[in-house]
Amino acid sequence: MADLFTPKFGFAEVDGVARARDRGIEPRLNPSGYKVEEIGPLAEFLHHAESDEPSIPTWLDADSLDRFFGALSVSGATSHSAGSGRAWLRGSELSNEEMITTFQQHAHLSAKKAGFASNSPFIAGALGELIGNVVDHSNAVETGKALLLAKNGQIELVVSDRGIGALSSLRTCELFESLSSEGEALTKMIEKGVSRFGQDSSHGFGFRPIFEKLANMTGYLRFRSGDYALTLDGRFGDKVSLQLAQKPRLPGFFVNVVCRLEKKRADRVA
């Protein structure tokens, strides 16, 4: 069982395990194990595993977010109890407008309960935009997942697919045929008006302001496609920092959003 001295499982561990396995090396992990506090690193780790059934390794703590929402065994946006801050959609459900609306309503109510009352409609809207990205750009909506975890002072979203990725998607448009790396594609993706449908279409215009506002909500956003990660980090200071880094290759597209209240505000909500 995890305790205060058990290290946290984060993206550094995700990258380290993936890098070691790319080299055919079994990674050396802390023998005391790791605790899982957020769905982002766990979901990305499992995304690397090329399996649709999330199997929690033994070196993660026994709870591991209740075995990752009961291994997502129940289809649809389902809470485990009344007022639960956990929900998900999978596969073709991401194309079902009624299910998406219900999921967004759940996100809206969960965000309010977590202390984001003024921003809860925006968070629900951002979730819809990210789901729309899977439907419009992945060419593999059946592989998609949308996950929500909300608790006091924090809300976390994960949207992923095992489709063609950012670079292949953008390069289907002649304006972006010259893009040569997933890193370039991720950077281009967050510019206003950019999408595979071209700059005169109605696609792509929602992403930039959404990403900036989420980051300004003391947020952290991690985008993964192919062998690159792009992060927007608004957790420190009054500026949002952007970092692009090469990482072990990951199929499709993956985004993790974490928004946190400042500690004083979170304490007032509790």
N, C-alpha and C positions, 0 to 999 in steps of 0.2 A: 504494500500500500504506500502511495506517495505521501511524503511529509515535507516539512519546510526546507529540508536539506536536499530533497530530490531535485535535480536540475530540470529546467523547463525545456520541452521539445519545441524548437523554433526553426526558422528557415536556415540558419547556419547548419543545423543538423540535417535538414532535408538535403541541402546542397552537398554536404559532406558524404552522406550515404550514397547519393546518386553518383557523385564523382568517383568514389571508391569502386562502386559496382561497374561503372563504365570501364574501369581499368582491370576488371576481373578480380578485384580484391574485396574480401569480406571486411566491412568497416569495423574498426575497433571502437566499441561503444562503452559508455560508462556502465560498469557492472551493477551499479545500484539502480539503473533504469532511469526513465524520464517521465515527467508528468505532462499531461496534455491539458492546456488551459484554453486554447483557441482552436477553431476548426481549420483555419487557413493552412498552417504547416502540416497538419495531419492529412487534410484533403489533398494537398499537393504531393505529399509523400505517397499516398495511395494512387494518385494519378500516374505517378512514375511506374507503378507496379503492373500496369497494363491489364488490370482485372476490373470488371464491373462490380464485383462483390467485395466490399471493403473488409479485409481481414486484418485485425489489429495485431502487430507483432508482440511477442512476449516481453520484450525489453521496454515496452511502454506500460504505464501504470494500469492496473487492472480495470479501473473505471473508464479511462480514456473516453470521456464524454459519453458515459453509459454505452460503451462499445460502439461509438460513433452512431448515435441515434438508433440504436438497435439494428445496426448494419443496414440502415435504410430499407428494411425489409418490407415496410408498408408503403405502397405506392401512393403518390399524391402529397399535397401540402398538409401534413398531419401533425398536430401537436400531441405530445404524450399525456398532457393533462390540461385541464381548463386554465387558460392564461399562460400556457407554456410559451417560452421564447424560442422554441425549436420548430423548424419547419423545412420542407424541401419539396422540390419538383424534380422529376427525372424523365429523360427521353422525350417521347412524343407529347408529354404533358406540357412541355415548354412551348408548344404550338397551339395549346388549347386556351383560348381567350378567357373562358369562364374560370378555369383553374388558375391562370395567371392573375386575374382580378382578385380571386379569393386569397391567393398567396400574398399579393401586394397589400390587401387589407390586413392580413395577419402581420405583415412587416410593419405597417402603420401603427397598429395597436401595440405591438411588441416594443417598437421604438418609443412610443409615448410612455409606456410603463417603465422603460429603462431610463427615462429622464429626458428624452429628446422630443418633447411635445411640440416645440416650435419648428423642428426640422423633420418630424415624422412623415409628412406628405412628400417632402423632397426625397427622403431615403427610399420610400416606396416607389417613387417615380424613377429613381436611379436604378433600382432593382429591375424595373420593367425595361429600361434602356439596355441593361446588360443582357437580359434574357433575349431581347430583340436582336442583339448582336449575334448570339448563337444561331438564332433562326435564320437571319439574313446572310450570314457570312461563313458559317462553319462548313456547310455542305454535309453535315453529319449531326443533325439535331437529335437523332436517336441516341447519341452518346452523351448528350448534355446533362448537366446537373445544376441546380440552383439551390443553395443552402442558406439558412438563416440561423443565427444564434444571438440572442439578446439577453443581457443581464444588467443589473443595476450599473448605470454609468457607462455601458459599452454595448455596441451593436456591431455584429460582424456578418458580412455577406461573402459568399463564394459562388462564382458562376464559372463553369468550365465546360469544355467539350474536347473530343479527340478528333477534331476535324482537320481542315487544311492549314490552319494557323494564319497569323497576321500577314506574313510575307506573301504566301501563295494567294491569299484573298485579295490583297491590294494589287498584286501584279496582274490580275485578270482585267484591270483597267489600264488602258494604254498610257495614261498620265503617270503611272507608277511602275511601268515595266522596267525602269532602270534601277529600281531598288535592288540591292545586292545582299542584304543580310536581314535577319529577323530583328536585329537591333534598330536598323534604319526604319523598318516597318513599324515597330512599336512606337518609336519617336514620332513618326509621321501620323500614326493613328490618333494621337491625342491633339493634333492640330485641328483647328476649326474647319469644318466642312469636308474633311477627308473621309472617303469611303471607296470601296471597290466600284460603286456606281457613278463615280466622278464628282467633280466639285459643283456641277450645276444641278445635281439631284437634291432631293429632300433628305438624303441620308447623311449621317456623319456630323450634323450640326449640334447635336445634343451632348456629345461626349466631353468636349473641352470644359465648358462651364460646370458640368456635373462633376468631373474629376477634381477641378479646382475647389469647388465648394465642399466636397467631401473631405479633401485634404485640409481645408481651412477649419473643419470641425474637429480639430486636433486628430486628424485622421492619418492613416497609413494605407497606401494602396500599392499592391504588388501585381504587376502584369507579367505573365510568362508566355512566351511563344518560341518554339524551337530552342535554340541555344542562348537565349538572352532573357534577362529580367529587367524591367523598368519599374522603378519605385518613385512614388510621390509621397513625401513625408512631411506632415504638418504638425508633428508632435512636439517640436522644439522651436522656441523663438517665434518670431512673427512672420517668417517667410517659409514658403513651401519649397523644400529641396527636391531636386530631381536627380536620380542616379540611374545610369545605364551600365549593366555589367554582364559579361559573358558567364553562362552557367551550363551545367550538364543539360543535354538535350531533353526536351519534354514535348510529347506529341500534342498537337492541337493548340488550344488557347486556354489560359487559366487566369482568373483575376480574383484577388482577395482584397476586401475593403474592411478596415477596422476603424470605427469612429468612437472616440472616448470623450466623456465629459471631463472638464477640469475637476480635480479632486474635491474642491470645496463644493462645487455644484453637485457632484455625485453623492457627497455626504448628506446634502440637504434632501436629496431624493430618497435616500435609504430610510 
